[in-house]
């Protein structure tokens, strides 16, 4: 399987940074050239211009000649992939699976901006722990070579791809190493499962098929976003008065916020996976609706809070770790799981439905659910139990016979 290591590029001198920025600018220009050809062909012929045909149109361009051939071809393929996604959405819309008005044709990148340098295996040259950034003959005549230090953890690894990503027009550079590693497959019990209900204050409410519950606290993540929004709003108003769209301070606090959020989400995923490994849980079921962030009407503040939490990052982290450790991961459509009563075994139709769904229980207070018999339990635990019931991956007779769902412990990630 493939793994990715990300870090920032440091310890280069001024000339080397400027050379890297220049290469990224050529890559950005080439992307726009490739996109222009595809767009014009689509407007005139109403057909897709494939990569092979576009390559012959772009290879004589001056931007193509300033980048190493392998890197330039990856830039062309990036433009090609963006249009393939566009046509894929058109096919979905023709089948009624997507709305036509939500589809946008790929747009050009900002003029004078920067785009990533993608190095495939045949363009990666590593000697004595140093990576030489590939350059074309025309570029190397006027620029000195650039060497990047390979992280010690990657020594002996088979690196398949390297991506040099410019941030804020080349003020910073992030480098990503994609390498192969054999998964550490563990022997887990397929008869045990763990369900996850995603939220804001309760980032992940977890329930096992044995009845154990715990909540991964999300209030710190909410606080990080709120603090960033307040600072950015103040700084943005100052920048607007100066005729600027952004400033160095805004960029710095945004990078810090992104890193803190990513760190918190990765630690949350790691805690859940470690819990599953320690208790021999063989299946993780995560509740998810594909359009959960569309058409929200939670109010201005709640909409902002909900949309800025990257649930997809958490789900992707869980999915990768499950694959690495040999745990089955699945996502379950979660409509009506918060309204239905688990202990009363209310039916849960899939959304949207023409049936008149009625439920025996109800939420009587924030975070508190009451069943038809008057029993009270945590509302998110009830939702996680319904997600597990809806997935139908394991038997839940033990939970039904106990007639009770435990009070969850709150886990705060540091």
VENNOR-V915925 format. One record per residue. N is the residue number from 1. RES is the residue in one letter. OMEGA is omega in degrees with one decimal (999 if undefined). D_FIRST is the distance of its C-alpha to the first C-alpha in Angstrom with 2 decimals. Layout:
N|RES|OMEGA|D_FIRST / N|RES|OMEGA|D_FIRST
This chain:
1|X|-177.0|0.00 / 2|X|174.8|3.79 / 3|X|-178.3|6.76 / 4|X|174.6|10.37 / 5|X|-179.2|13.56 / 6|X|174.7|16.84 / 7|X|179.3|20.34 / 8|X|177.4|23.76 / 9|X|-179.5|25.33 / 10|X|172.1|28.40 / 11|X|170.9|31.07 / 12|X|178.0|31.76 / 13|X|-173.9|35.42 / 14|X|-178.4|37.18 / 15|X|179.8|37.16 / 16|X|175.9|33.44 / 17|X|-179.3|32.69 / 18|X|177.5|35.14 / 19|X|179.2|33.59 / 20|X|177.2|30.14 / 21|X|-179.1|31.87 / 22|X|177.6|33.65 / 23|X|179.5|30.53 / 24|X|176.0|29.02 / 25|X|175.9|32.36 / 26|X|177.7|32.32 / 27|X|177.8|28.84 / 28|X|178.7|30.28 / 29|X|-179.4|33.32 / 30|X|177.0|31.39 / 31|X|179.4|29.36 / 32|X|177.3|32.75 / 33|X|179.4|34.18 / 34|X|-179.7|31.42 / 35|X|177.8|31.79 / 36|X|-179.9|35.57 / 37|X|-178.7|35.44 / 38|X|-179.0|33.30 / 39|X|-178.0|35.50 / 40|X|178.0|38.75 / 41|X|179.5|37.75 / 42|X|-179.9|36.86 / 43|X|-175.9|40.18 / 44|X|-173.2|42.23 / 45|X|-174.3|40.63 / 46|X|179.0|38.69 / 47|X|-178.5|35.83 / 48|X|176.1|32.39 / 49|X|-174.5|32.30 / 50|X|-174.6|29.14 / 51|X|-176.0|27.24 / 52|X|179.7|28.93 / 53|X|-179.5|32.37 / 54|X|179.9|31.73 / 55|X|-178.9|30.48 / 56|X|177.0|33.91 / 57|X|-173.3|35.64 / 58|X|-171.4|33.75 / 59|X|178.1|33.50 / 60|X|179.8|37.12 / 61|X|-177.0|36.79 / 62|X|179.1|37.60 / 63|X|177.3|34.49 / 64|X|-176.9|32.28 / 65|X|-179.2|34.26 / 66|X|178.2|33.80 / 67|X|176.1|29.97 / 68|X|-169.4|28.09 / 69|X|-179.0|27.52 / 70|X|178.9|23.71 / 71|X|179.6|23.57 / 72|X|179.9|26.37 / 73|X|177.1|24.65 / 74|X|175.3|21.64 / 75|X|177.0|24.32 / 76|X|-179.8|25.91 / 77|X|176.8|22.72 / 78|X|176.0|22.37 / 79|X|178.8|25.94 / 80|X|-179.9|25.20 / 81|X|180.0|22.38 / 82|X|178.7|24.82 / 83|X|175.2|27.39 / 84|X|176.7|25.11 / 85|X|178.7|24.48 / 86|X|179.7|28.28 / 87|X|176.0|28.98 / 88|X|177.3|26.46 / 89|X|177.3|28.42 / 90|X|177.8|31.64 / 91|X|178.5|30.61 / 92|X|-179.5|29.79 / 93|X|178.7|33.13 / 94|X|177.7|34.99 / 95|X|180.0|33.74 / 96|X|-178.1|34.81 / 97|X|-178.5|31.34 / 98|X|-178.5|31.76 / 99|X|-178.8|34.87 / 100|X|-175.7|36.18 / 101|X|177.4|37.62 / 102|X|-176.8|34.24 / 103|X|178.7|32.88 / 104|X|176.2|33.35 / 105|X|-179.7|33.08 / 106|X|-177.1|30.83 / 107|X|178.4|33.04 / 108|X|173.8|33.53 / 109|X|-176.2|32.17 / 110|X|179.0|34.86 / 111|X|-178.0|37.16 / 112|X|179.5|36.83 / 113|X|-177.1|33.49 / 114|X|177.0|30.19 / 115|X|-173.8|26.87 / 116|X|169.8|23.52 / 117|X|-176.5|22.93 / 118|X|-177.9|19.63 / 119|X|174.7|18.87 / 120|X|-172.8|16.72 / 121|X|-177.6|15.80 / 122|X|179.3|19.31 / 123|X|-178.3|21.01 / 124|X|-179.1|19.55 / 125|X|-178.1|22.20 / 126|X|176.9|21.74 / 127|X|177.6|24.79 / 128|X|176.6|25.87 / 129|X|-179.9|23.40 / 130|X|176.9|24.48 / 131|X|178.1|22.90 / 132|X|178.7|25.51 / 133|X|-176.7|25.46 / 134|X|177.8|26.19 / 135|X|175.0|29.64 / 136|X|178.6|31.80 / 137|X|-179.0|35.04 / 138|X|-178.8|37.14 / 139|X|-176.5|35.40 / 140|X|178.5|35.32 / 141|X|-175.9|39.08 / 142|X|-177.8|39.85 / 143|X|178.2|37.01 / 144|X|-179.8|35.87 / 145|X|-179.4|32.30 / 146|X|178.7|29.84 / 147|X|178.4|27.71 / 148|X|-178.7|25.02 / 149|X|178.2|24.15 / 150|X|177.4|20.59 / 151|X|-178.0|19.68 / 152|X|-177.8|20.14 / 153|X|-177.5|16.93 / 154|X|179.5|15.05 / 155|X|-178.7|17.32 / 156|X|179.2|15.80 / 157|X|176.1|12.31 / 158|X|-178.3|11.29 / 159|X|-177.6|11.89 / 160|X|-176.3|11.18 / 161|X|175.0|13.35 / 162|X|178.2|16.01 / 163|X|174.6|17.97 / 164|X|-170.4|21.46 / 165|X|176.6|22.72 / 166|X|179.1|26.49 / 167|X|-178.4|27.82 / 168|X|176.4|31.41 / 169|X|174.4|32.29 / 170|X|174.5|30.98 / 171|X|175.2|32.52 / 172|X|175.1|29.17 / 173|X|173.7|25.98 / 174|X|178.0|22.46 / 175|X|-179.2|19.74 / 176|X|177.8|16.01 / 177|X|176.7|13.61 / 178|X|-174.7|10.16 / 179|X|-179.7|8.35 / 180|X|175.6|5.67 / 181|X|179.5|5.66 / 182|X|179.9|6.06 / 183|X|178.8|6.54 / 184|X|-174.1|10.29 / 185|X|-179.6|11.60 / 186|X|177.7|15.22 / 187|X|-179.7|18.22 / 188|X|-179.4|19.43 / 189|X|-179.2|22.58 / 190|X|179.1|22.10 / 191|X|178.7|25.71 / 192|X|-178.7|25.10 / 193|X|177.9|23.95 / 194|X|179.8|24.04 / 195|X|-177.4|25.20 / 196|X|172.5|25.03 / 197|X|-176.1|27.74 / 198|X|179.1|27.14 / 199|X|-176.8|30.15 / 200|X|177.3|31.74 / 201|X|172.0|33.80 / 202|X|-173.1|31.68 / 203|X|179.1|28.21 / 204|X|175.1|26.61 / 205|X|-171.9|28.96 / 206|X|177.6|27.28 / 207|X|177.2|28.89 / 208|X|178.5|27.83 / 209|X|175.5|29.23 / 210|X|178.4|31.37 / 211|X|178.2|33.09 / 212|X|-177.9|31.77 / 213|X|170.9|31.49 / 214|X|-177.7|30.58 / 215|X|172.4|30.36 / 216|X|-174.1|28.16 / 217|X|179.5|30.83 / 218|X|-175.9|30.45 / 219|X|177.1|33.81 / 220|X|177.5|32.63 / 221|X|176.7|30.18 / 222|X|179.6|33.13 / 223|X|178.9|35.35 / 224|X|-179.6|33.07 / 225|X|-178.9|33.16 / 226|X|178.8|36.88 / 227|X|179.2|37.76 / 228|X|179.8|35.84 / 229|X|-179.2|37.60 / 230|X|-179.6|40.99 / 231|X|-177.9|40.59 / 232|X|179.8|39.17 / 233|X|179.7|42.02 / 234|X|-178.5|44.63 / 235|X|-179.3|43.18 / 236|X|178.2|42.65 / 237|X|176.8|46.30 / 238|X|-179.9|47.41 / 239|X|-179.4|45.28 / 240|X|178.4|46.70 / 241|X|178.5|50.22 / 242|X|179.5|49.38 / 243|X|-178.4|48.03 / 244|X|175.1|44.39 / 245|X|-179.8|41.26 / 246|X|178.5|39.32 / 247|X|179.7|39.97 / 248|X|-179.3|38.23 / 249|X|178.1|38.76 / 250|X|178.4|37.20 / 251|X|-178.9|34.12 / 252|X|-178.4|33.90 / 253|X|177.7|34.28 / 254|X|176.9|31.71 / 255|X|179.0|29.06 / 256|X|179.0|30.03 / 257|X|-179.8|29.90 / 258|X|179.9|26.42 / 259|X|179.8|25.08 / 260|X|179.0|26.93 / 261|X|-179.6|25.72 / 262|X|178.8|22.05 / 263|X|-178.6|22.59 / 264|X|-178.9|24.42 / 265|X|179.4|21.90 / 266|X|178.1|18.96 / 267|X|176.3|21.32 / 268|X|178.6|22.33 / 269|X|-179.9|18.85 / 270|X|179.1|18.37 / 271|X|-179.4|21.78 / 272|X|-179.4|21.14 / 273|X|178.1|17.96 / 274|X|177.6|19.90 / 275|X|179.2|22.77 / 276|X|179.2|20.81 / 277|X|-178.3|19.52 / 278|X|-176.8|23.09 / 279|X|174.6|24.68 / 280|X|179.8|22.36 / 281|X|-173.8|21.72 / 282|X|-176.9|19.46 / 283|X|173.6|19.55 / 284|X|-179.5|19.68 / 285|X|-178.4|21.72 / 286|X|177.5|22.12 / 287|X|-175.7|25.24 / 288|X|171.5|24.94 / 289|X|-175.5|27.17 / 290|X|-176.9|25.93 / 291|X|-175.4|29.23 / 292|X|-179.1|29.80 / 293|X|179.2|30.69 / 294|X|174.3|32.86 / 295|X|179.6|36.64 / 296|X|175.9|36.85 / 297|X|-178.2|40.40 / 298|X|-173.1|40.02 / 299|X|-174.4|42.29 / 300|X|-176.8|41.72 / 301|X|-177.9|40.54 / 302|X|175.7|38.35 / 303|X|179.9|36.75 / 304|X|-179.3|35.89 / 305|X|-174.7|34.49 / 306|X|-175.1|32.36 / 307|X|-177.3|30.92 / 308|X|175.3|29.93 / 309|X|-175.2|27.61 / 310|X|176.5|24.03 / 311|X|178.8|23.13 / 312|X|177.0|20.25 / 313|X|178.4|18.73 / 314|X|179.8|19.23 / 315|X|179.1|17.82 / 316|X|177.8|14.60 / 317|X|177.8|14.28 / 318|X|-179.1|15.07 / 319|X|-180.0|12.68 / 320|X|-178.6|9.61 / 321|X|176.6|11.21 / 322|X|178.5|12.10 / 323|X|-177.8|8.74 / 324|X|-175.7|7.89 / 325|X|176.6|11.38 / 326|X|177.6|11.87 / 327|X|179.3|14.42 / 328|X|178.7|15.43 / 329|X|176.4|15.78 / 330|X|177.4|18.39 / 331|X|-175.0|20.76 / 332|X|174.1|24.42 / 333|X|-166.0|27.24 / 334|X|-179.5|29.62 / 335|X|177.4|32.99 / 336|X|179.9|36.01 / 337|X|178.6|34.09 / 338|X|-177.8|36.07 / 339|X|-176.4|39.38 / 340|X|178.1|39.23 / 341|X|-178.5|40.31 / 342|X|-176.2|37.87 / 343|X|175.9|40.58 / 344|X|178.4|42.85 / 345|X|177.4|40.10 / 346|X|174.8|40.93 / 347|X|-178.3|39.54 / 348|X|178.5|36.89 / 349|X|178.4|37.00 / 350|X|-179.8|34.28 / 351|X|-7.4|35.20 / 352|X|-178.9|37.21 / 353|X|177.5|39.63 / 354|X|179.5|43.30 / 355|X|174.7|43.98 / 356|X|-176.9|45.94 / 357|X|176.6|43.58 / 358|X|-173.9|45.53 / 359|X|-175.2|44.29 / 360|X|-179.6|46.25 / 361|X|179.3|44.91 / 362|X|176.2|44.83 / 363|X|-174.7|43.72 / 364|X|-178.0|46.88 / 365|X|178.6|45.69 / 366|X|177.8|42.81 / 367|X|-176.6|40.01 / 368|X|-178.5|42.30 / 369|X|-179.7|42.29 / 370|X|179.9|45.21 / 371|X|-178.8|45.19 / 372|X|179.9|48.17 / 373|X|-179.7|49.54 / 374|X|178.6|49.57 / 375|X|-177.8|46.67 / 376|X|-179.8|44.80 / 377|X|179.3|41.13 / 378|X|-175.2|38.53 / 379|X|-179.8|37.83 / 380|X|174.7|34.10 / 381|X|176.1|33.76 / 382|X|178.6|35.61 / 383|X|178.6|33.19 / 384|X|178.4|30.11 / 385|X|178.1|31.93 / 386|X|175.4|32.61 / 387|X|178.5|28.98 / 388|X|178.9|28.18 / 389|X|-178.6|31.22 / 390|X|-179.6|30.30 / 391|X|176.7|26.79 / 392|X|-178.7|28.52 / 393|X|178.7|25.59 / 394|X|177.0|27.75 / 395|X|-179.3|31.48 / 396|X|-179.0|33.28 / 397|X|-179.2|36.62 / 398|X|179.0|36.49 / 399|X|179.4|36.31 / 400|X|-176.8|39.07 / 401|X|179.3|41.31 / 402|X|177.2|41.07 / 403|X|-178.2|42.31 / 404|X|173.2|40.92 / 405|X|-171.4|37.81 / 406|X|175.4|37.71 / 407|X|-173.8|38.19 / 408|X|171.6|34.86 / 409|X|179.9|34.38 / 410|X|-178.5|33.45 / 411|X|178.5|30.67 / 412|X|-179.2|31.06 / 413|X|179.8|28.17 / 414|X|999|29.50
